[in-house]
Amino acid sequence: MIPGRLQPALGVAAVLVMAVLPIGAHAAEASDGEPRRIIAEHCVRCHPPLPDGAGWMLLTEQRRDRAAWASEVRRMSEAYDTHPNTDERRVLLDYLATAWGPTPAAPATE
């Protein structure tokens, strides 16, 4: 049990933390970190990040299903001599098909 005089301080601290860290912020960063690293390594010379950081030029202008993304990644890899390894390709396709699939991904909820 928390002593009565500490309860208001803990309430203020909780509000401050919630204001600074939006719900799901850390989860989104963690889930996007590896795909963003792969894109930076293999794609960014032709697809720089958008100014708002919400996607990449040309890369995220169209929504595609996983098969279409796989075809596009294969085509780009061959045409521009950039070859993500098998694990990177899987992570990238999972990300693109979820975040940039035919239907926008639902916002994270907690």
C-alpha positions in Angstrom: 0.0 0.0 0.0 1.2 3.5 -0.9 1.2 6.1 1.9 -1.5 8.8 1.3 1.0 11.6 1.0 2.8 9.8 -1.9 -0.3 9.1 -3.9 -0.6 12.6 -5.5 3.1 12.6 -6.4 2.8 9.2 -8.1 -0.3 10.4 -10.0 1.6 13.4 -11.3 4.6 11.2 -12.3 2.3 8.8 -14.2 0.7 11.7 -16.1 4.1 13.1 -17.0 5.4 9.7 -18.3 2.2 9.2 -20.3 2.6 12.6 -21.9 6.2 12.0 -22.9 5.9 8.4 -24.0 2.8 7.8 -26.2 1.3 4.3 -25.8 2.9 1.8 -28.1 5.9 4.1 -29.0 8.5 1.6 -27.8 6.7 -1.3 -29.4 6.5 0.5 -32.7 10.2 1.5 -32.6 11.2 -2.1 -31.8 9.1 -3.7 -34.5 10.2 -1.2 -37.1 13.9 -1.1 -36.2 15.1 -4.1 -38.1 13.1 -3.5 -41.3 14.2 0.2 -41.3 17.9 -0.9 -40.9 17.5 -3.3 -43.9 15.9 -0.5 -46.0 18.7 1.9 -45.0 21.3 -0.7 -46.0 19.7 -1.9 -49.3 17.1 0.6 -50.6 17.8 4.1 -49.3 20.1 5.2 -52.2 17.1 5.2 -54.5 14.4 5.5 -51.8 15.3 8.2 -49.3 13.0 8.6 -46.2 10.1 10.9 -46.5 10.5 14.2 -44.5 7.9 13.0 -42.0 9.7 9.6 -41.5 6.5 7.8 -42.3 7.8 6.0 -45.4 10.3 6.2 -48.3 10.1 8.0 -51.6 8.4 5.8 -54.2 8.8 2.7 -52.1 5.7 3.3 -50.0 3.5 5.2 -52.5 1.7 2.0 -53.4 0.2 -0.7 -51.2 0.8 -4.3 -52.2 0.2 -7.8 -50.9 3.0 -10.0 -49.8 3.4 -11.7 -53.2 3.6 -8.3 -55.0 6.1 -7.0 -52.5 8.2 -10.2 -53.0 8.2 -9.7 -56.7 9.2 -6.0 -56.3 12.0 -6.7 -53.9 13.3 -9.5 -56.2 13.1 -7.1 -59.2 14.8 -4.3 -57.3 17.5 -6.6 -56.0 18.4 -7.8 -59.5 18.1 -4.4 -61.2 20.1 -2.5 -58.7 22.5 -5.2 -57.4 21.4 -5.0 -53.8 20.8 -8.4 -52.3 19.3 -8.7 -48.8 20.0 -12.2 -47.4 17.2 -14.7 -46.8 16.5 -13.5 -43.2 16.6 -9.9 -44.2 14.3 -10.5 -47.1 11.8 -12.3 -44.8 11.9 -9.5 -42.2 11.5 -6.9 -45.0 8.6 -8.7 -46.6 6.8 -9.2 -43.3 7.2 -5.5 -42.6 6.1 -4.3 -46.1 3.1 -6.7 -46.3 1.9 -5.6 -42.9 2.7 -1.8 -42.8 2.3 -1.3 -46.6 -0.1 -4.0 -47.5 -3.4 -3.6 -49.4 -5.2 -2.6 -46.2 -3.5 -0.1 -43.8 -2.3 -1.7 -40.6 -4.5 -0.9 -37.6 -2.9 1.4 -35.0 -1.3 -0.4 -32.1 -3.5 -0.6 -29.0 -2.7 -1.6 -25.5 
